[in-house]
Amino acid sequence: MHAKHRCCPYCRSAFPRPVNMNMNMKNMKKTRPFVITVDGPAAAGKGTLSRTLATKLGYEHLDSGKLYRSVARHAADEWHLALNAADIDPADIDPAEIDSTKNDANIDANIDARIDLAAIVQAVRTRLPLTRSYLASLETDRRLYEDKVALLASRLAPHGALRAVLREQQRSYIASVATGIVLDGRDMGTVVSADAPCKIFLTASLAARARRRTQELLDDRPKQSYNVLLNDVLEAMRVRDERDASRLQAPMKAAEDAMVIDSSKLSVSQVLEQALRHVEACRARFVS
């Protein structure tokens, strides 16, 4: 019988060389996460839908709106960078003057003139790394919904430099996800994750969205007139819609390959049913 020596061709085939597992692991390509984007205007139901989808599918959830609110809160309350030119402390601004249901162009312009954008962008890069623990902290941060924070966030969001750094952070975070993630925002399917395999644009009529938001606000303001508040909300939403749709940096619009769902006359469960059918169809076509 032929002697088995490692030096001859027969023996090398009979006794293959040990596999270098470390080298193989390095060469393995990471599986792409399954990304679902949910875009649309305020009060269309994006938050409810995206959170429910994430829970049902066992995916992670990222709400881009909370990122901008968090930047605004830190800028005003901790970094003292948002209002700097006249040495005006954010606490000196009357909250009643910047009620989030109103849109005062003079107030907006005044705040725009005092935003130290470069300092805020640098602070975001160095002090607000996008981690899972940071995202978890946003879920319990009630300060994000204060009028002052809402106003500053709306003034910061259109700036390209800030959007660029947050876009970079979000893309890095998405790439780190193991299985899947649901993204909630206004430009997730068109800019942040334009190659997402599953996109939804959730919308509703202005009247339907204003009624929903008014009811939410009345829970905190039971003594306020419904009709007066509804009119204020309608006007604020109209202005916000125009601003989001017409801004130069990442305007709000449905991606060409997104499924558009109009929730004006649909219940939460009906919206979810349509979305889940779309997700299943997308997953059937998805190649990781």
KEVEX-150897 format. One line per 8 residues: their letters; for each residue y, z, x of C-alpha. Coordinates in nm, 4 decimals. Each point is the difference from the previous one (the first is absolute). Layout:
BEGIN
a	Y:Z:X | ...
! end
This chain:
BEGIN
mhakhrcc	0.0000:0.0000:0.0000 | 0.3425:-0.0736:0.1165 | 0.1653:0.3095:0.1467 | 0.3137:0.1030:-0.1814 | 0.2820:0.0222:0.2492 | 0.3620:0.0051:-0.1040 | 0.0736:-0.2580:0.2657 | -0.1815:-0.2892:-0.1651
pycrsafp	0.1046:-0.2027:-0.3083 | -0.3024:0.1122:-0.2022 | 0.0707:0.3660:0.0579 | 0.3691:-0.0392:-0.0733 | -0.0889:-0.1376:-0.3429 | -0.2634:0.2672:-0.0572 | 0.2317:0.2780:0.1054 | 0.3505:-0.0945:-0.1101
rpvnmnmn	0.2940:0.1591:0.1708 | 0.1354:0.3156:-0.1666 | 0.2753:-0.0624:-0.2546 | 0.3416:0.1310:0.0953 | 0.1002:0.1647:-0.3299 | 0.3501:0.0815:0.1169 | 0.0698:-0.3642:0.0814 | -0.1433:-0.1162:-0.3324
mknmkktr	0.2093:0.2494:-0.1975 | 0.3147:-0.1231:0.1693 | -0.0836:-0.3596:-0.0859 | -0.0737:0.0736:-0.3662 | 0.2650:-0.1311:-0.2363 | 0.1436:0.2588:-0.2386 | -0.0705:-0.0700:-0.3646 | 0.3121:-0.0887:-0.1964
pfvitvdg	0.0907:0.2468:-0.2747 | 0.0173:-0.1320:-0.3553 | 0.3709:0.0045:-0.0888 | 0.1374:0.0027:-0.3549 | 0.3748:-0.0425:-0.0453 | 0.1793:0.1091:-0.3171 | 0.3608:-0.1188:-0.0157 | 0.2572:-0.0043:-0.2768
paaagkgt	0.3242:0.1480:-0.1324 | 0.0729:0.3639:-0.0800 | -0.1826:0.1616:-0.2954 | -0.2448:-0.2888:-0.0378 | -0.2854:0.2427:0.0677 | -0.0708:-0.0779:0.3671 | -0.0433:0.3610:0.1023 | -0.2455:0.0864:-0.2756
lsrtlatk	-0.2018:-0.3174:0.0522 | -0.0149:0.0169:0.3799 | -0.0969:0.3687:0.0084 | -0.2692:-0.0515:-0.2655 | -0.1424:-0.3028:0.1811 | -0.0133:0.1927:0.3275 | -0.1781:0.2932:-0.1653 | -0.2531:-0.2142:-0.1852
lgyehlds	-0.0808:-0.2148:0.3036 | 0.0037:0.2814:0.2536 | 0.2801:-0.1704:0.1929 | 0.3072:0.1364:0.1736 | 0.3402:-0.0317:-0.1675 | 0.3395:-0.0741:0.1518 | 0.3230:0.0146:-0.2026 | 0.2723:-0.1801:0.1968
gklyrsva	0.2741:0.1333:-0.2274 | -0.0761:0.3534:0.1151 | 0.0389:-0.1102:0.3612 | 0.3587:-0.1112:-0.0620 | 0.0759:0.3176:-0.1954 | -0.1462:0.2085:0.2806 | 0.2196:-0.1750:0.2558 | 0.3036:0.0659:-0.2205
rhaadewh	-0.0871:0.3683:-0.0447 | -0.0542:0.0583:0.3710 | 0.3142:-0.1937:0.0879 | 0.2177:0.2056:-0.2330 | -0.1549:0.3440:0.0304 | -0.1453:0.0265:0.3493 | 0.1303:-0.2724:0.2264 | 0.3571:0.0068:-0.1415
lalnaadi	0.0220:-0.3691:0.0748 | 0.0576:-0.1653:-0.3346 | 0.3576:0.1146:-0.0532 | 0.1746:0.0219:0.3326 | 0.3294:-0.1880:0.0337 | 0.2195:0.2530:-0.1754 | -0.2140:0.3023:0.0934 | -0.0887:0.0414:-0.3642
dpadidpa	-0.3048:0.2139:-0.0650 | -0.2328:-0.1368:-0.2689 | 0.0268:0.3339:-0.1779 | 0.3672:-0.0682:-0.0661 | -0.0842:-0.2887:-0.2325 | -0.0045:0.0953:-0.3649 | -0.3503:-0.0777:-0.1362 | 0.1534:-0.0814:-0.3385
eidstknd	0.1991:-0.2744:0.1684 | -0.3127:-0.1775:0.1186 | -0.2276:0.0385:-0.3004 | -0.2840:-0.2463:0.0579 | 0.0433:-0.1457:-0.3492 | 0.3497:-0.1222:0.0841 | 0.1232:-0.2672:0.2374 | 0.3483:0.0560:0.1394
anidanid	0.0865:-0.2853:0.2354 | 0.2804:0.2015:0.1616 | -0.2346:0.2865:0.0802 | -0.2604:-0.2438:0.1363 | 0.2531:-0.1716:0.2266 | 0.1301:0.3366:0.1202 | -0.3469:0.1108:0.1002 | -0.0842:-0.3355:0.1587
aridlaai	0.3005:0.0375:0.2292 | -0.1289:0.3344:0.1277 | -0.3649:-0.0869:0.0675 | -0.0926:0.0270:0.3688 | -0.2814:-0.2537:-0.0291 | -0.0842:-0.0281:0.3711 | -0.0477:0.3759:0.0311 | -0.2144:0.0103:-0.3139
vqavrtrl	-0.2258:-0.2823:0.1218 | -0.0453:0.1730:0.3365 | -0.0799:0.3284:-0.1740 | -0.2617:-0.1688:-0.2187 | -0.1679:-0.1463:0.3103 | -0.0105:0.3320:0.1863 | -0.0180:0.2684:-0.2687 | -0.1859:-0.1496:-0.2968
pltrsyla	-0.3283:-0.1496:0.1171 | -0.1956:-0.1361:-0.2945 | -0.3093:0.2224:-0.0062 | -0.2363:0.1157:-0.2741 | 0.1384:0.3532:0.0166 | 0.3537:-0.1327:-0.0367 | -0.0952:-0.2089:-0.3043 | -0.1741:0.3025:-0.1514
sletdrrl	0.3159:0.2079:0.0424 | 0.2001:-0.2529:-0.2044 | -0.2190:0.0679:-0.3035 | 0.1382:0.3547:-0.0294 | 0.3567:-0.0549:0.1216 | 0.2083:0.0437:-0.3159 | 0.3206:-0.0606:0.1966 | -0.0817:-0.3708:0.0018
yedkvall	0.1061:-0.0219:-0.3646 | 0.3432:0.1548:0.0332 | 0.2942:-0.2193:-0.0985 | 0.1543:0.0188:0.3467 | -0.3222:-0.1149:0.1633 | -0.0510:-0.2783:-0.2544 | 0.3469:-0.1357:0.0638 | -0.0305:0.0072:0.3786
asrlaphg	-0.3417:-0.1646:-0.0188 | 0.1388:-0.2822:-0.2137 | 0.2779:-0.0580:0.2531 | -0.2315:0.0133:0.3028 | -0.2789:-0.2194:-0.1396 | 0.1797:-0.3398:0.0235 | 0.0703:0.0373:0.3740 | -0.2193:-0.2332:0.2048
alravlre	-0.0260:0.2284:0.3045 | -0.1439:0.2855:-0.2027 | -0.2321:-0.2272:-0.1970 | -0.1274:-0.1442:0.3274 | -0.0976:0.3353:0.1505 | -0.1620:0.1204:-0.3233 | -0.1799:-0.3345:-0.0362 | -0.1383:0.0413:0.3522
qqrsyias	-0.1173:0.3538:-0.0769 | -0.1612:-0.1010:-0.3277 | -0.1889:-0.2909:0.1562 | -0.1340:0.2251:0.2757 | -0.1103:0.2532:-0.2568 | -0.1711:-0.2649:-0.2154 | -0.1906:-0.1267:0.3042 | -0.1318:0.3531:0.0635
vatgivld	-0.1560:0.0319:-0.3455 | -0.3797:0.0009:-0.0037 | -0.0878:-0.1396:-0.3431 | 0.2905:-0.0835:-0.2306 | 0.3549:0.0869:-0.0973 | 0.2315:-0.0540:-0.2984 | 0.3633:-0.0761:0.0896 | 0.2765:0.0779:-0.2492
grdmgtvv	0.3445:-0.1536:0.0430 | 0.2240:-0.2977:-0.0561 | -0.0861:-0.2264:0.2951 | -0.3501:0.1104:0.0951 | -0.1703:-0.3247:-0.0998 | 0.2758:-0.2305:0.1253 | 0.1025:0.1635:0.3293 | -0.1768:0.3183:0.1103
sadapcki	-0.3521:-0.1272:-0.0708 | 0.0457:-0.3675:-0.0844 | -0.3630:-0.0710:0.0936 | -0.1409:0.2649:-0.2360 | -0.3081:-0.1312:-0.1821 | 0.1020:0.1519:-0.3343 | 0.3519:0.0002:-0.1433 | 0.1433:0.1226:-0.3289
fltaslaa	0.3568:-0.0325:-0.1248 | 0.0559:0.2482:-0.2819 | 0.3057:-0.0584:-0.2127 | 0.1402:0.0785:-0.3450 | 0.3100:-0.0849:-0.1996 | 0.3210:0.1778:0.0930 | 0.0074:0.1662:-0.3423 | -0.3556:0.1334:0.0303
rarrrtqe	0.0590:0.1340:0.3496 | 0.3281:0.1632:-0.0985 | -0.1663:0.1781:-0.2937 | -0.2723:0.1351:0.2281 | 0.2435:0.1231:0.2640 | 0.2282:0.1532:-0.2620 | -0.2880:0.1988:-0.1443 | -0.0891:0.1254:0.3470
llddrpkq	0.3567:0.1122:0.0616 | 0.0250:0.1714:-0.3379 | -0.2840:0.2291:0.0994 | 0.2420:0.1521:0.2531 | 0.3127:-0.0420:-0.2154 | -0.1048:0.0938:-0.3545 | 0.3591:0.0512:-0.1172 | 0.1232:-0.3428:0.0996
synvllnd	0.0408:-0.2710:-0.2632 | -0.2866:-0.2499:0.0070 | 0.2212:-0.2993:-0.0861 | 0.2658:0.0857:0.2578 | -0.2605:0.0497:0.2720 | -0.1850:-0.3177:-0.1021 | 0.3167:-0.2072:0.0402 | 0.0630:0.1495:0.3442
vleamrvr	-0.3582:-0.0669:0.1083 | 0.0101:-0.3579:-0.1317 | 0.3107:-0.0794:0.2020 | -0.1308:0.1740:0.3145 | -0.3283:-0.1915:-0.0190 | 0.1739:-0.3303:-0.0593 | 0.2104:0.0517:0.3130 | -0.3005:0.1170:0.2037
derdasrl	-0.2079:-0.3006:-0.1115 | 0.2749:-0.2391:0.1047 | 0.0422:0.1753:0.3347 | -0.3739:-0.0001:0.0751 | -0.0488:-0.3625:-0.1016 | 0.3025:-0.1390:0.1840 | 0.0034:0.1969:0.3260 | -0.0435:-0.2062:0.3158
qapmkaae	-0.2576:0.2355:0.1500 | -0.3353:-0.0135:-0.1828 | 0.1193:-0.0719:-0.3559 | -0.2204:0.1251:-0.2820 | -0.2097:-0.2821:-0.1424 | -0.3592:-0.0725:-0.0924 | -0.2123:-0.1478:0.2787 | -0.1269:-0.3490:-0.0800
damvidss	-0.3593:0.1251:0.0025 | 0.0666:0.3200:-0.1967 | -0.1316:0.0733:-0.3473 | 0.3001:0.0745:-0.2239 | -0.0523:0.2689:-0.2643 | 0.2666:0.0637:-0.2630 | -0.0377:0.3604:-0.1130 | 0.2726:-0.0134:-0.2679
klsvsqvl	-0.2472:0.0269:-0.2883 | -0.3035:0.1322:0.1855 | -0.1341:0.3529:0.0274 | -0.0783:0.1548:0.3392 | -0.3723:-0.0548:-0.0577 | 0.0527:-0.3669:-0.0940 | 0.1998:-0.0612:0.3181 | -0.2700:0.1708:0.2042
eqalrhve	-0.2723:-0.2092:-0.1646 | 0.1748:-0.3261:0.0882 | 0.0678:0.1174:0.3546 | -0.3598:0.1093:0.0601 | -0.1328:-0.3375:-0.1156 | 0.2344:-0.1704:0.2452 | -0.1011:0.2349:0.2821 | -0.3684:-0.0674:-0.0580
acrarfvs	0.0611:-0.3755:0.0101 | 0.1933:0.0425:0.3259 | -0.2709:0.2146:0.1547 | -0.2623:-0.2600:-0.0840 | 0.1951:-0.2524:0.2117 | 0.0909:0.2420:0.2775 | -0.1458:-0.0469:0.3482 | 0.0745:0.2941:0.2288
! end
